[in-house]
Amino acid sequence: MADRPLAGNADVEVCLRWISEDACHVERLFIEKFNFWRDIVPRKLVLQMDGWKEGETIRESFEPGELIPQRSEGLMVTVNRNQVDSTFEGHPITLIAGAFFPRGIASKALMVFPQDIRPMQIVSVTDDQVAVNLNHPLAGLPLELSMHLHRIDDADRASGGRCNEIVESITNGGPGMQALFDAPAPCIDGTPLRRVDEGDDARFYEDPRLVQHMDAEAERQVSRLYGRLIPQGADILDLMTSWNSHLPESLASSRVVGLGLNEEELRVNTALSSYTLQDLNANPVLPFEDEAFHAVICTSSVEYAIHPVALFKEVARVLKPRGVFIVTFTDRWFPLKVTLPWPQLTSFEHMGLVLEYFRAAGDFAEYHTESRRGWPRPLDDKYFPERLKADPLMAVWGTKVRPRTLES
């Protein structure tokens, strides 16, 4: 490690960027009270910290194996089926090939603690054996790591606390899963997805829910994302919307059309230029002309669509060429109406599932995913201090690459 001229604590945003076969992925992690002397940073970045100022970003590229160990065939193992638990932390699990599970469910076979949450991917399952992949989901990939200095704290103030290992912090918890996720066939073959409550959605949503479905910090993050990806003056469709479209002031001049289930919620949504009522689970055909919008957004709702691929095909139809479809969500949902297998998946697998919806729909390309984790939860949030961190924001988007023709 090189000497570090800076001292004290800082608020730092760590960003990991990587490329899979057909998508660009960005993982963002906010670290409060990053300590220049205590915390562990790759040497390439340490060497750039001399003269690092608030508002500046340092960035380096890393070859495969520099940050994450190379992929090893020795980490492809087979264990006895009776050595794999059927529950984890009290929740039942169903082993599915392609899905990720905590290593702790096979603690006896892998000789780890039952609380071990490091991911392993299920390769295959039989009555007698389970083949698993213990390689890190990012193994074998070139990576770009950057750090943005938001704010330097008082350099003279001593601070205790745990040591942050920057690479471990940003790569733990699931990054990479979205590229390796293999969607079960019913999710993409047109089979209507199942839910706990298969009752009439119009009746379930008939009472207005004028409450926030994410905390204020997550709302700020999604608003910033929409402002970054959608041009000013765009015609925007807010799909499966409610009383808040989460659009920034920079898009105030845009025409925003809302589509949702509850008229009272739509009526009080001040971002909307107009709205229409429709139950997309009863009829996924959008009531708009071809190529009507520059952008379509779907916030905290994709997990309720029982015909997701049909809906994504419709979004492609109503988008102009080079239009963007942005899907965002957090780790909160209505348990009765969320589609299966959403509750059994991690947030990064959710992004992988949404990517599969895009691919199955066709007419999209230039896929992106982005995760934003670690920002502090606002002190006035009703879940503070039970949850100290803001809701993690996950986003997936794709660009319409060609207009539809009669033949397509």
KALIN-V56343 format. One line per field, one symbol per residue. ss: DSSP state (@ for helix, = for strand, . for the rest). A space follows every 50 residues. Layout:
ss: ???
//
This chain:
ss: ........===========...=============....=..@@@@.... ......======..........@@@=====@@@...==..==.......= ==@@@@@@@@........=======...=====.........======== ==............=@@@@@@.....@@@@....@@@@............ @@@@...........@@@@@@@@@@@@@@.....=====.........@@ @...======..@@@@@......====...............=======. .@@@...@@@@@@@@@@@===========............@@@..@@@@ @@@@@@@@@@@..==========..=............=...======== ........
//
